[in-house]
Amino acid sequence: MTALDETVPPAVAEAPTTHVRVPDDLPPISVRDRRRPATTTATDRVIGIGSAVAALALAWLICFRLLPWGAPLGFAVVTFVLYLVLVTVATTAVSPGPAVVDRVAAAVITGGAAVVALGLASTIVFIFVRAAPALPHLNMYTQDMSGVGPRDPLSAGGLLHAIVGTLIQISIAIAVTVPLALGAAVYMTEVGGAFAQVVRTVVEAMTALPSIVAGLFIYTVLLLGLGMARSGFAASMALSVMMLPIIARAADVVLRVVPSGLREASLALGASRWRTVWHVVLPTARPGLATALILGVARGIGETSPVLLTSGATTYLVTAPFGVQMNSLPLFVFSTVRSGEDIYIQRGFAAAAVLLTLVLGLFALARYLARPRGRR
């Protein structure tokens, strides 16, 4: 008996050996038949391109020659359905069943992403195309609408009062909302307890709060209750009510993702819980917190009904947030588009294009500030 036999337990050594018989008709699996997940072969590319071209041709024949489905939406739906059918048939002819399911699932997911991207791109392109006659005029960014009528040419008047009002209102809303939202998120994540669950429930319920309700709340409390006049500050408070649950909920999710080992290591080194949160948890979650801020700003900066109830509208430049009515870009778009005048409507589309550009700039700035200092 060898040393290896002495280490094997008797029960294992005496166990009978089971032989598995492999069927003779089972084809051998070669290295060429193996396929790595998430890879695209030349055959897959040919099938995808050919199916897309064939689907476009058949959809054109069906929609524009055989059936009265010549609308763009009907053509897109028929093309997508035919593409799925052709991809399924072509993949079945050259690949086994799992590959067919993989290709069909990939086509459905890609089609859904394309629909979302197409909707977003079409909206942005439509706004900038309608705003193209007004955007090249420099007075759009240096003048306000005081003394300018709905039928005056685009070379007179501008959006300066609305742009400045939007920046002032959103700045005050961010200054008020971010400390409260982050404090609520830290309390729900780091402190916990029975009351933290109540706070989380209230925050989740407020994420679906209609914007008109937020405007009515500020209108009732500040304007009717305290006698405050319509102003940029009142509009900022209404935007804060809209932004607070969005930022708090997103920040709560981000702080939960921070590994608990980082907290335990900081506490083991003698740091207090406050220093652990301030120097470990929050810096680790900085990119996610920036995303939460962007979500809140994107929700608040485009709201019209709270601003309509709390700030009023003016045609001249206002920089004081208290005691004076203040216009903003969403309110300017609302008032110009419903006027019925073509030139005034073009001004409204120009304001919408400026608002989109402003949101994109704030998003880029927040992402830049969220990066570590060495990567900026």
C-alpha positions as CSV (number, residue, x, y, z in Angstrom):
1,M,0.0,0.0,0.0
2,T,1.3,3.4,-1.0
3,A,1.2,6.6,0.9
4,L,-1.6,7.9,-1.3
5,D,-3.7,4.8,-0.5
6,E,-3.2,5.5,3.3
7,T,-4.7,9.0,3.0
8,V,-7.9,7.8,1.2
9,P,-10.7,6.8,3.6
10,P,-11.8,3.2,3.4
11,A,-15.4,4.1,2.5
12,V,-14.1,6.0,-0.5
13,A,-11.6,3.4,-1.5
14,E,-14.1,0.6,-1.4
15,A,-16.9,2.6,-3.3
16,P,-17.8,1.1,-6.7
17,T,-16.8,3.0,-9.8
18,T,-19.7,4.1,-12.0
19,H,-19.2,4.2,-15.7
20,V,-21.2,6.6,-17.9
21,R,-21.8,5.3,-21.4
22,V,-21.6,7.9,-24.1
23,P,-24.1,7.3,-27.0
24,D,-22.3,6.4,-30.2
25,D,-24.5,8.6,-32.4
26,L,-23.6,11.8,-30.4
27,P,-21.6,14.0,-32.8
28,P,-18.2,15.2,-31.4
29,I,-17.9,18.9,-30.5
30,S,-15.1,20.6,-32.2
31,V,-13.3,23.7,-31.3
32,R,-14.9,25.5,-34.3
33,D,-18.4,24.8,-33.0
34,R,-17.7,26.6,-29.7
35,R,-18.9,30.2,-29.5
36,R,-18.0,32.7,-26.9
37,P,-20.9,34.7,-25.4
38,A,-21.4,38.3,-26.6
39,T,-19.5,37.8,-29.8
40,T,-20.5,38.6,-33.4
41,T,-19.3,36.5,-36.3
42,A,-19.1,37.4,-39.9
43,T,-22.2,35.3,-40.6
44,D,-24.2,37.2,-37.9
45,R,-23.2,40.5,-39.6
46,V,-24.2,39.3,-43.0
47,I,-27.6,38.1,-41.7
48,G,-28.2,41.3,-39.8
49,I,-27.4,43.6,-42.8
50,G,-29.2,41.4,-45.3
51,S,-32.3,41.1,-43.1
52,A,-32.4,44.9,-42.6
53,V,-32.2,45.6,-46.3
54,A,-34.8,43.0,-47.1
55,A,-37.1,44.3,-44.4
56,L,-36.9,47.8,-45.7
57,A,-37.6,46.7,-49.3
58,L,-40.6,44.5,-48.2
59,A,-41.9,47.2,-45.9
60,W,-41.8,49.7,-48.7
61,L,-43.6,47.3,-51.0
62,I,-46.3,46.6,-48.4
63,C,-46.8,50.1,-47.1
64,F,-46.6,52.2,-50.3
65,R,-47.8,49.7,-53.0
66,L,-50.1,47.1,-51.5
67,L,-51.7,48.6,-48.3
68,P,-52.5,52.2,-47.3
69,W,-49.9,52.3,-44.5
70,G,-47.7,55.0,-46.0
71,A,-47.3,56.9,-42.7
72,P,-43.8,56.9,-41.2
73,L,-44.9,55.2,-38.0
74,G,-46.6,52.3,-39.9
75,F,-43.5,51.9,-42.2
76,A,-41.2,51.7,-39.1
77,V,-43.4,49.2,-37.3
78,V,-43.8,46.9,-40.4
79,T,-40.0,47.2,-41.1
80,F,-39.2,46.1,-37.5
81,V,-41.6,43.2,-37.5
82,L,-40.3,42.0,-40.9
83,Y,-36.7,42.3,-39.6
84,L,-37.4,40.1,-36.6
85,V,-39.0,37.5,-38.9
86,L,-36.2,37.5,-41.4
87,V,-33.5,37.4,-38.7
88,T,-35.2,34.4,-37.1
89,V,-35.6,32.5,-40.3
90,A,-32.0,33.2,-41.5
91,T,-30.4,32.4,-38.1
92,T,-32.4,29.1,-37.8
93,A,-31.0,27.9,-41.1
94,V,-27.3,28.3,-40.1
95,S,-27.3,28.1,-36.2
96,P,-28.7,26.0,-33.4
97,G,-31.7,27.0,-31.2
98,P,-29.8,29.0,-28.5
99,A,-28.2,31.2,-31.2
100,V,-31.6,31.9,-32.7
101,V,-33.0,33.0,-29.3
102,D,-29.9,35.1,-28.7
103,R,-30.2,36.9,-32.1
104,V,-33.9,37.6,-31.7
105,A,-33.4,38.9,-28.2
106,A,-30.6,41.1,-29.3
107,A,-32.7,42.4,-32.2
108,V,-35.6,43.3,-29.9
109,I,-33.3,45.0,-27.4
110,T,-31.5,46.9,-30.1
111,G,-34.8,47.9,-31.7
112,G,-36.1,49.3,-28.4
113,A,-33.0,51.3,-27.8
114,A,-33.2,52.6,-31.4
115,V,-36.8,53.7,-30.8
116,V,-35.8,55.6,-27.6
117,A,-32.8,57.2,-29.3
118,L,-34.9,58.1,-32.4
119,G,-37.6,59.8,-30.2
120,L,-35.0,61.8,-28.3
121,A,-33.1,62.8,-31.4
122,S,-36.3,63.7,-33.3
123,T,-37.4,66.0,-30.5
124,I,-34.1,67.8,-30.2
125,V,-33.8,68.2,-34.0
126,F,-37.3,69.4,-34.3
127,I,-36.8,72.1,-31.6
128,F,-33.5,73.3,-33.1
129,V,-34.9,73.3,-36.7
130,R,-37.9,75.4,-35.6
131,A,-35.6,77.7,-33.6
132,A,-33.0,78.1,-36.4
133,P,-34.4,81.4,-37.7
134,A,-34.1,83.0,-34.3
135,L,-30.9,81.6,-32.8
136,P,-28.3,83.4,-35.1
137,H,-29.5,86.8,-33.9
138,L,-27.2,88.1,-31.2
139,N,-30.0,90.2,-29.6
140,M,-31.7,87.0,-28.5
141,Y,-29.0,86.7,-25.8
142,T,-28.4,90.3,-25.0
143,Q,-31.9,91.9,-24.9
144,D,-35.2,91.4,-23.1
145,M,-38.7,91.8,-24.4
146,S,-39.6,95.2,-23.0
147,G,-41.4,97.2,-25.6
148,V,-41.4,94.3,-28.1
149,G,-44.7,93.1,-29.6
150,P,-45.6,89.6,-30.9
151,R,-45.3,90.7,-34.5
152,D,-42.0,92.6,-34.2
153,P,-39.1,91.0,-36.2
154,L,-36.6,88.7,-34.7
155,S,-33.9,91.4,-34.8
156,A,-35.7,93.1,-31.9
157,G,-36.0,91.8,-28.3
158,G,-34.5,88.7,-26.8
159,L,-34.4,86.0,-24.1
160,L,-32.1,87.7,-21.6
161,H,-34.7,88.2,-18.9
162,A,-35.9,84.6,-19.2
163,I,-32.3,83.1,-19.1
164,V,-31.3,85.2,-16.1
165,G,-34.5,84.3,-14.3
166,T,-34.0,80.6,-14.9
167,L,-30.4,80.7,-13.7
168,I,-31.4,82.6,-10.5
169,Q,-34.3,80.4,-9.7
170,I,-32.5,77.1,-10.3
171,S,-29.4,78.3,-8.3
172,I,-31.5,79.2,-5.3
173,A,-33.3,75.9,-5.6
174,I,-30.1,73.9,-5.7
175,A,-28.6,75.8,-2.7
176,V,-31.7,75.0,-0.7
177,T,-32.4,71.4,-1.9
178,V,-28.9,69.8,-2.0
179,P,-28.1,70.0,1.7
180,L,-31.6,68.8,2.7
181,A,-31.6,66.0,0.2
182,L,-28.2,64.8,1.1
183,G,-29.0,65.0,4.7
184,A,-32.1,62.9,4.3
185,A,-30.2,60.4,2.2
186,V,-27.4,60.1,4.8
187,Y,-30.0,59.8,7.6
188,M,-31.8,57.0,5.8
189,T,-28.6,55.1,4.9
190,E,-26.2,55.7,7.7
191,V,-28.4,56.3,10.8
192,G,-31.3,54.1,10.1
193,G,-34.0,53.2,12.6
194,A,-37.8,53.2,12.6
195,F,-38.1,56.8,11.7
196,A,-35.7,56.4,8.8
197,Q,-38.2,54.0,7.2
198,V,-40.9,56.6,7.6
199,V,-38.7,59.2,5.9
200,R,-37.9,56.8,3.0
201,T,-41.6,56.1,2.5
202,V,-42.4,59.8,2.4
203,V,-39.6,60.5,0.0
204,E,-40.7,57.7,-2.3
205,A,-44.3,58.9,-2.2
206,M,-43.2,62.5,-3.1
207,T,-41.3,61.4,-6.2
208,A,-44.6,61.0,-7.9
209,L,-45.9,64.4,-6.7
210,P,-47.6,66.4,-9.5
211,S,-45.9,69.7,-10.2
212,I,-49.1,71.7,-9.9
213,V,-49.5,70.4,-6.3
214,A,-46.0,71.7,-5.4
215,G,-46.9,75.1,-6.9
216,L,-50.2,75.2,-5.0
217,F,-48.4,74.3,-1.8
218,I,-45.9,77.2,-2.1
219,Y,-48.7,79.5,-3.3
220,T,-50.8,78.6,-0.2
221,V,-47.9,78.8,2.3
222,L,-45.8,81.7,1.1
223,L,-48.1,83.9,-1.0
224,L,-51.4,83.5,0.9
225,G,-50.2,82.5,4.3
226,L,-47.2,84.7,4.7
227,G,-48.3,87.5,2.3
228,M,-45.2,87.2,0.1
229,A,-45.4,88.6,-3.4
230,R,-44.8,86.6,-6.5
231,S,-41.1,86.5,-7.0
232,G,-38.2,84.4,-8.1
233,F,-37.6,83.1,-4.5
234,A,-41.2,81.7,-4.4
235,A,-40.6,80.0,-7.7
236,S,-37.3,78.6,-6.3
237,M,-39.1,77.1,-3.3
238,A,-41.6,75.4,-5.6
239,L,-38.8,74.0,-7.7
240,S,-37.1,72.8,-4.4
241,V,-40.3,70.8,-3.5
242,M,-40.1,69.1,-6.9
243,M,-36.3,68.4,-6.8
244,L,-36.0,67.3,-3.1
245,P,-37.5,63.8,-3.4
246,I,-35.7,63.1,-6.7
247,I,-32.3,63.9,-5.3
248,A,-32.9,62.3,-1.9
249,R,-34.1,59.0,-3.5
250,A,-31.3,58.8,-6.0
251,A,-28.7,59.7,-3.4
252,D,-30.1,57.1,-1.0
253,V,-29.7,54.4,-3.7
254,V,-26.1,55.6,-4.4
255,L,-25.0,55.6,-0.8
256,R,-26.3,52.0,-0.4
257,V,-23.9,50.9,-3.1
258,V,-20.9,52.1,-1.1
259,P,-19.2,48.9,0.3
260,S,-19.7,48.4,4.0
261,G,-16.0,47.4,4.3
262,L,-15.0,51.0,3.8
263,R,-17.1,52.2,6.7
264,E,-15.9,49.4,8.9
265,A,-12.2,50.2,8.1
266,S,-12.7,53.8,8.9
267,L,-14.4,53.1,12.2
268,A,-11.7,50.5,13.0
269,L,-9.1,53.2,12.6
270,G,-10.8,55.4,15.2
271,A,-12.8,57.8,13.1
272,S,-16.2,58.9,14.2
273,R,-19.3,58.1,12.2
274,W,-19.6,61.7,11.0
275,R,-15.9,61.8,9.8
276,T,-16.5,58.4,8.1
277,V,-19.5,59.7,6.2
278,W,-17.8,63.0,5.3
279,H,-14.4,61.7,4.3
280,V,-15.1,58.1,3.1
281,V,-18.8,57.6,2.1
282,L,-19.6,60.8,0.3
283,P,-16.3,61.0,-1.7
284,T,-16.7,57.4,-2.8
285,A,-20.3,58.1,-4.0
286,R,-19.4,61.5,-5.6
287,P,-20.1,60.4,-9.2
288,G,-23.5,58.9,-8.3
289,L,-24.4,62.0,-6.2
290,A,-23.6,64.2,-9.2
291,T,-26.0,62.0,-11.3
292,A,-28.7,62.4,-8.6
293,L,-28.2,66.2,-8.7
294,I,-28.6,66.2,-12.5
295,L,-31.8,64.2,-12.2
296,G,-33.2,66.7,-9.8
297,V,-32.1,69.7,-11.8
298,A,-33.5,68.2,-15.0
299,R,-36.9,67.7,-13.2
300,G,-37.0,71.2,-11.8
301,I,-35.6,73.4,-14.5
302,G,-38.2,72.6,-17.1
303,E,-41.3,72.9,-14.8
304,T,-43.9,75.4,-15.9
305,S,-46.9,75.1,-13.6
306,P,-45.1,75.8,-10.3
307,V,-43.4,78.8,-11.8
308,L,-46.6,80.1,-13.3
309,L,-48.3,80.1,-9.9
310,T,-45.5,81.6,-7.9
311,S,-43.2,83.8,-10.0
312,G,-45.5,85.6,-12.5
313,A,-44.2,86.9,-15.8
314,T,-42.4,90.0,-16.9
315,T,-41.0,91.3,-20.2
316,Y,-38.0,93.1,-18.7
317,L,-34.8,92.0,-16.9
318,V,-35.1,91.3,-13.2
319,T,-32.2,90.2,-11.0
320,A,-33.7,90.6,-7.5
321,P,-35.3,87.3,-6.3
322,F,-37.5,89.0,-3.7
323,G,-40.6,91.3,-4.2
324,V,-40.6,91.4,-8.0
325,Q,-42.1,89.1,-10.5
326,M,-39.5,87.2,-12.5
327,N,-39.8,85.4,-15.9
328,S,-38.1,82.1,-16.8
329,L,-37.5,80.0,-19.9
330,P,-40.3,77.4,-19.4
331,L,-42.8,80.2,-18.6
332,F,-41.6,82.2,-21.7
333,V,-42.0,79.1,-23.9
334,F,-45.5,78.6,-22.5
335,S,-46.6,82.2,-23.1
336,T,-45.1,82.5,-26.6
337,V,-46.3,79.1,-28.1
338,R,-49.9,79.8,-27.1
339,S,-49.9,83.2,-28.6
340,G,-50.6,82.1,-32.2
341,E,-48.1,84.4,-33.9
342,D,-45.5,82.7,-36.0
343,I,-42.6,85.0,-35.1
344,Y,-43.5,84.8,-31.4
345,I,-43.6,81.0,-31.7
346,Q,-40.1,81.0,-33.2
347,R,-39.0,82.9,-30.1
348,G,-40.5,80.2,-28.0
349,F,-38.7,77.5,-29.8
350,A,-35.5,79.5,-29.4
351,A,-36.1,79.6,-25.7
352,A,-36.6,75.8,-25.7
353,A,-33.3,75.3,-27.6
354,V,-31.5,77.6,-25.0
355,L,-33.1,75.6,-22.2
356,L,-31.9,72.3,-23.7
357,T,-28.4,73.8,-24.1
358,L,-28.4,75.0,-20.5
359,V,-29.4,71.6,-19.2
360,L,-26.6,70.0,-21.2
361,G,-24.1,72.5,-19.8
362,L,-25.2,71.9,-16.3
363,F,-24.9,68.2,-16.8
364,A,-21.3,68.5,-18.2
365,L,-20.3,70.8,-15.3
366,A,-21.7,68.4,-12.7
367,R,-19.9,65.4,-14.3
368,Y,-16.7,67.4,-14.3
369,L,-16.9,68.4,-10.7
370,A,-17.8,64.8,-9.7
371,R,-14.5,63.4,-11.1
372,P,-11.5,62.9,-8.9
373,R,-9.1,65.8,-9.0
374,G,-6.4,63.8,-10.7
375,R,-8.7,62.9,-13.6
376,R,-10.0,66.4,-14.5
